[in-house]
Amino acid sequence: MNSERQLDNVGRSVSLLRDAFRAAIGRLMQDGGQLQNVSREQLLSATAAEKERLAWYFENDGVTEHDLALYDEVMLDYWSRLMDCLSANQVETSLESCLHMLLR
């Protein structure tokens, strides 16, 4: 299920959640480098840090309370889809290409 479709999609809410996910992935790569070894707790911790970092934008650019309630679910959905892409047996599968495909 694509939990992003449940968002209210007011203002820049979807793009802000995507930005938070992309930044969290970048942080995880800097911290350990192997995304396949990242636990659910580590992912949610990284995405929570991004949510806190972007709090002003979330409050002022259309992220609703409903969207915030779905935040972790959306992040886990993005994560699942990213892992599926990275584990695909395609020749040109890279983190950047998977993120681009996922978050376009």
N, C-alpha and C positions, 0 to 999 in steps of 0.2 A: 504494500500500500504506500502510495506517495503522500506522506503526511504534509508536505508543503502545500498541497491543494486544499488543506483544511484551514490555512491561514486566511486572515481577513483581507490581506493584500491591499492595505491602505497605505498611501504614500510610498515610502521606500522599504517597507517591512521585509519583503522577500529578498531584496538585494542586501539589506543589512544582515539578515540571517546567513545568507551565502557568504558575505564578507567575513562574518564571525567564524564560520566553519573553515574557510580558506586560511585565515590567520591562525586558528587553532592547529590546523594541520602543519603549517609552517613552524609553529612553536614546538610541536611534537617531533618534527624532523630535526630541529636544532637540538632538542634534548636527548634524543636517542637514535634517530636515524632509521629505525626499522618499524614501519607502520604495522606490519603484520604481527608484531609482538606487543602492540599497545592494547591495554585492557580497556574494558568499557569504562571503568572508573577513571583511568587516565584521560580518556577522551572527554568524558563529562567534566572533569576538572579543567582541562584546557579550554573547552567551550564555555564553561562558567566564567573563567578569567576573561575571555573575550567579551562575554555578555556584560561583565562589570566594566571593562575598558570602554565599551561602546554605549554605556548606559545613557549618556546625554542624548546621543543620536536616537536610541530606542525610544526615549521619552518624547522627543521632539519631531521625529520623522515618520510617524504613522504606525509604530509597533503597538498593537493593542494589548490589553490584558489577556485576551484570548490567545493571541500570538505567543505571549510570554509563557502561558500555561503549556503551550505545545513545543516550546523551545527544545527541551531535551529529546522529545520524540522526533522532531525534525532533524536534530543533529545525529541521532542514532540511525535514522533513515538515510541521511547523506553518507554516513560512515559505512553502512551496509552496502550501499550502491558503489561507493568508492572501492571497497574491498573486492566486490564482485568484478569490477573493471580491472583492478590490478592483478587479479588472479586469472583473468582470461588469457588464453593462450594465443594472443595476437602478437605479431612481431613488433609492432611499434607502440606497445602499451607502456606509457610512462606515467608518473604521478601527475605531471603537468597536463598531459593529454587527457587523463581520466578526469581531473578537476575541471578542465575546460568543457569536456563533454557533459559532465554532471551539472555544472553550474552555469550553463549558457542560457 
